[in-house]
Amino acid sequence: MAPKYKVTRARSKEKKDDQFERIIQAGIKLFQKKGSEGFSLRNLADELGMTKNNLYNYVSSKRELWLAIRNKFYSQYYKENRKIVEEHEGTTIDLLLELSKQYAEFAKRDYAVFRMMFATSSAPLSDKVGKIEKAYKEFRLLDGTTRTIQKAKNDGEINPKNPAMAALFLYSLLFGVNYVNMNRREGNPVLENIQLSIDDISNEEFYEYVLNIVEKLLKSDML
């Protein structure tokens, strides 16, 4: 008699995607709570009620999970920006301001994600190179900003001496505002020397103030 084998049903793609999303969301919280050094896949598996071996079916290391998180939200950020570009009607300067506002909206939506994507945290090191890292492609966000500034220059709206330098300056300014707003929102003691609280000047008021300056700079010859 032929031996009987236990028949198991492969998980559907939808269920696998749902499980991977659970891993991503739990990973964000754990990275935020413990940092790259304190984070471990064993902790994550326990948090999710999974075995470590099962977790390895999705990510091979905490570095790969980090890259998976970045990939997910960079892709989301890129798609949202593309939608703005495709639906935009008006000047290229107005488009730059819309994209600048989108950067702030994306940051304040989840500052934990912003910290991993744009702030000072760096990806954990690992000797393993899994399929996610092999497929990972660098997101060069400033390339798009530089092209947009170059288009505005070609259209005669602005006249920056160096569009790439102007893009880097614009990003640095807006990154700084988002970083300060993140710390103000979270009450980070690192910024205890900033006397004005959110009750005095809201993050939204501060960002609008900076965008007004950005608009004037874009329309001037200072860039």
C-alpha positions as CSV (number, residue, x, y, z in Angstrom):
1,M,0.0,0.0,0.0
2,A,1.3,3.4,-0.9
3,P,2.1,5.6,2.1
4,K,-0.3,8.4,2.9
5,Y,1.0,11.9,2.9
6,K,-0.6,14.8,4.7
7,V,-2.1,17.2,2.1
8,T,-1.5,20.8,2.9
9,R,-3.0,23.7,1.0
10,A,-0.7,26.5,0.0
11,R,-1.6,29.9,1.4
12,S,-3.2,32.1,-1.2
13,K,-1.3,35.2,-2.4
14,E,-3.8,37.4,-0.7
15,K,-3.2,35.7,2.7
16,K,0.6,35.9,2.2
17,D,0.3,39.6,1.3
18,D,-1.8,40.2,4.4
19,Q,0.7,38.4,6.6
20,F,3.6,40.4,5.0
21,E,1.7,43.6,5.8
22,R,1.3,42.5,9.4
23,I,5.1,41.9,9.5
24,I,5.8,45.3,8.0
25,Q,3.5,47.2,10.5
26,A,4.8,45.2,13.5
27,G,8.4,45.8,12.3
28,I,7.9,49.5,12.2
29,K,6.7,49.6,15.8
30,L,9.5,47.3,17.0
31,F,12.2,49.3,15.2
32,Q,10.8,52.5,16.7
33,K,10.7,50.9,20.2
34,K,14.0,49.1,20.3
35,G,16.1,50.7,17.5
36,S,18.2,48.7,15.0
37,E,20.5,47.3,17.7
38,G,17.8,46.1,20.1
39,F,15.5,44.8,17.4
40,S,15.6,41.1,16.6
41,L,13.5,38.8,14.4
42,R,12.9,36.6,17.4
43,N,11.2,39.5,19.1
44,L,9.2,40.2,16.0
45,A,8.1,36.6,15.6
46,D,7.0,36.5,19.3
47,E,5.1,39.8,18.7
48,L,3.3,38.2,15.7
49,G,2.7,34.8,17.3
50,M,4.8,33.2,14.5
51,T,7.8,30.8,14.6
52,K,11.1,32.3,13.6
53,N,11.4,29.8,10.8
54,N,8.0,30.9,9.4
55,L,9.1,34.5,9.6
56,Y,12.2,33.6,7.5
57,N,9.8,32.7,4.7
58,Y,9.1,36.4,4.4
59,V,12.4,38.1,5.4
60,S,15.9,36.6,5.8
61,S,17.2,39.3,8.2
62,K,16.2,42.4,10.1
63,R,18.2,44.4,7.4
64,E,15.9,42.9,4.7
65,L,12.8,43.8,6.8
66,W,14.2,47.4,7.0
67,L,14.6,47.5,3.3
68,A,11.1,46.0,2.7
69,I,9.6,48.8,4.9
70,R,11.5,51.5,3.0
71,N,10.6,50.0,-0.3
72,K,6.9,49.9,0.6
73,F,6.7,53.5,1.7
74,Y,9.0,54.9,-0.9
75,S,6.8,53.3,-3.5
76,Q,3.8,54.8,-1.9
77,Y,5.4,58.2,-1.7
78,Y,6.5,58.0,-5.4
79,K,2.9,57.0,-6.5
80,E,1.4,59.9,-4.6
81,N,3.9,62.3,-6.1
82,R,3.2,60.9,-9.6
83,K,-0.5,61.4,-9.1
84,I,0.1,65.1,-8.2
85,V,2.3,65.6,-11.3
86,E,-0.2,63.9,-13.6
87,E,-3.2,65.9,-12.3
88,H,-1.4,69.2,-11.9
89,E,-2.6,72.2,-13.9
90,G,-0.7,75.5,-13.6
91,T,2.9,76.6,-13.4
92,T,5.9,74.4,-12.6
93,I,6.6,76.6,-9.5
94,D,3.1,75.7,-8.2
95,L,3.9,72.1,-8.9
96,L,7.0,72.3,-6.8
97,L,5.0,73.8,-3.9
98,E,2.4,71.1,-4.2
99,L,5.1,68.4,-4.0
100,S,6.7,70.3,-1.0
101,K,3.3,70.1,0.8
102,Q,3.0,66.4,0.0
103,Y,6.4,65.8,1.6
104,A,5.1,67.4,4.8
105,E,1.8,65.5,4.7
106,F,3.6,62.2,4.2
107,A,5.9,62.9,7.1
108,K,3.2,63.9,9.6
109,R,1.1,60.9,8.6
110,D,3.5,58.6,10.4
111,Y,6.7,60.1,11.8
112,A,8.0,56.6,12.6
113,V,8.0,55.9,8.9
114,F,9.5,59.3,8.1
115,R,12.3,58.6,10.5
116,M,13.2,55.3,8.8
117,M,12.9,56.8,5.3
118,F,14.4,60.2,5.6
119,A,15.9,60.9,9.1
120,T,19.0,59.7,10.8
121,S,18.3,56.0,11.3
122,S,20.4,53.6,9.1
123,A,19.7,50.1,7.9
124,P,21.0,47.2,10.1
125,L,24.0,45.3,8.7
126,S,23.7,41.6,7.8
127,D,25.8,38.9,6.1
128,K,22.7,37.6,4.4
129,V,21.5,39.0,1.1
130,G,17.9,37.9,0.6
131,K,15.6,38.2,-2.4
132,I,14.2,41.6,-1.2
133,E,17.6,43.2,-1.0
134,K,18.7,41.7,-4.3
135,A,15.6,43.3,-5.9
136,Y,15.9,46.6,-4.0
137,K,16.5,49.6,-6.2
138,E,17.8,53.0,-4.8
139,F,15.2,55.7,-4.8
140,R,16.7,58.9,-6.2
141,L,14.1,61.4,-5.1
142,L,16.2,64.5,-5.8
143,D,16.6,63.5,-9.5
144,G,12.9,64.2,-10.0
145,T,13.1,67.5,-8.1
146,T,16.1,68.6,-10.2
147,R,14.3,67.8,-13.4
148,T,11.2,69.8,-12.3
149,I,13.4,72.8,-11.4
150,Q,15.2,72.4,-14.7
151,K,11.8,72.4,-16.5
152,A,10.8,75.6,-14.6
153,K,14.0,77.2,-15.8
154,N,13.5,76.1,-19.4
155,D,10.0,77.6,-19.2
156,G,11.4,80.9,-18.0
157,E,9.6,80.7,-14.6
158,I,12.8,80.7,-12.6
159,N,16.5,81.1,-13.3
160,P,18.6,79.0,-10.8
161,K,22.3,78.9,-11.5
162,N,22.4,75.2,-10.7
163,P,19.1,73.2,-10.7
164,A,20.7,70.3,-8.8
165,M,22.0,72.7,-6.1
166,A,18.6,74.3,-5.9
167,A,17.0,70.9,-5.5
168,L,19.4,70.0,-2.7
169,F,18.8,73.3,-0.9
170,L,15.0,72.9,-1.2
171,Y,15.1,69.3,0.1
172,S,17.4,70.3,3.0
173,L,15.2,73.2,4.0
174,L,12.0,71.1,4.0
175,F,13.7,68.1,5.6
176,G,14.8,70.4,8.4
177,V,11.2,71.6,9.0
178,N,9.8,68.1,9.0
179,Y,12.5,66.9,11.4
180,V,11.8,69.8,13.8
181,N,8.1,69.2,13.5
182,M,8.6,65.5,14.2
183,N,10.5,66.2,17.4
184,R,8.1,68.9,18.5
185,R,5.1,66.6,18.0
186,E,6.9,63.8,20.0
187,G,8.1,66.1,22.7
188,N,11.7,65.1,22.1
189,P,13.9,66.5,24.9
190,V,16.7,67.0,22.4
191,L,14.8,70.1,21.2
192,E,14.1,71.4,24.7
193,N,16.0,74.6,23.7
194,I,13.2,75.5,21.3
195,Q,11.1,77.7,23.5
196,L,8.0,78.0,21.3
197,S,5.7,75.1,21.8
198,I,3.1,73.7,19.4
199,D,0.5,75.7,21.4
200,D,2.4,78.9,20.5
201,I,3.0,78.0,16.8
202,S,1.5,74.9,15.3
203,N,3.4,72.6,13.0
204,E,1.0,73.5,10.2
205,E,1.6,77.3,10.7
206,F,5.4,76.8,10.7
207,Y,5.3,74.7,7.5
208,E,3.1,77.3,5.7
209,Y,5.5,80.0,6.8
210,V,8.4,78.1,5.3
211,L,6.5,77.4,2.1
212,N,5.8,81.1,1.6
213,I,9.6,81.7,1.9
214,V,10.3,78.8,-0.5
215,E,7.8,80.3,-3.1
216,K,9.6,83.7,-2.8
217,L,13.0,82.1,-3.2
218,L,11.9,80.1,-6.3
219,K,10.6,83.3,-7.9
220,S,13.7,85.3,-7.1
221,D,17.2,85.1,-8.6
222,M,18.7,84.0,-5.2
223,L,18.8,80.3,-6.2
